[in-house]
Amino acid sequence: MSDKAKKDIKDREQQVLKLLVDHYIEQGTPVGSRTLSKLPGIDISAASVRNVMGDLEEMGLLKSPHTSAGRIPTSKAYRVFVDSLLEVQEPDDSSLQALKSELAMSTSHQTLVTAATQHLSGFTRMAGMVTVPRRDGNDIRRIEFVPLSERRVLAILIINNEDVQNRIIEVERDYTKEELDGFSRYLNDHYLGRPLNEVRDRVHSDLNQTRQDMSKLMELMVDVAGKVFTEDDESDQEDMVVSGETNLMTHADLGDVQKLHGLFEAFQQKRDIYALLERCVSAEGVQIFIGRESGYDALDECSLVTAPYEMNGKVLGVLGVVGPKRMEYARVIPIVDVTSRLLSAALNSKSNS
């Protein structure tokens, strides 16, 4: 909703909207004007409340499910609520101490992010997610290609003299050992010692150049190398830890089998959700995607709350939770925020020890 639209909501309408959203989040059933008029903080009659609810419905902030006389908030209403009407609840000290203890017992970056996502899923009773620190900055020490049968090539990447990655890629035609050796020599001559992300960007840039400007050997080399680093891009979905997916089955709003199937499939594939989290890496602080704001059909009935975490001033990844739009934003948002800060502190502590 635009700033102008928010200003168009009068104080009384904001009051009714806040009470209705709070009540719906707590109870999960459509809210009628009579119910609202009896809540503390309302000083107008049920008839007046009904008129205000009608105005809110015309604004697209409320809707009536089926034939119920009550109203429920729309995604647009949740956005106004989160942006303008929310009163957050700070996590209690015992919860913070429990998370600090879990992080203190972790001995590696992987166990730290795993502990963080398990805490998020357990504390919120939703699905917790953390993107694992990417290894793009690691230097490539050698690249080798080995011909296989049926238009396949084995790519061997040696990273930082210790990490060996083998990837089987499908190519447009069979290549001879001599051709692949030539590709290897070219890549090693030009990219040896460069970070993986820089090599990937350079190769992708070459892929986009005009083919007429390349020799035939260069064209073939770029085709093969391009597939190697495209494979690297597509493997990004593996760089995410997800915990508590089954928690979503306990939420009535996501009880539809079709919705859950699409959502679990998204978790299984991870690519769409990982791409969404990556959009948050450059953002500061907590980000909230409500319903269709995520851009992914599987999350249409969900909300995603994320925050970046960092080490030594550099953002390493993003953590967050996904749950129904009817989530306790007042409780969930500060939990995500504090977890990202504590994870950052734990990573900084271990890197400096």
PyMOL commands that set and color helices and strands:
alter all, ss='L'
color gray80, all
select helices_A, chain A and resi 3-7+11-27+33-37+46-58+75-85+93-105+109-124+177-191+196-208+211-213+216-238+245-250+252-254+257-269+271-279+291-294+297-299+329-352
alter helices_A, ss='H'
color red, helices_A
select strands_A, chain A and resi 62-63+72-73+127-131+140-147+152-159+163-170+240-243+287-290+302-311+314-324
alter strands_A, ss='S'
color yellow, strands_A
deselect
rebuild
show_as cartoon
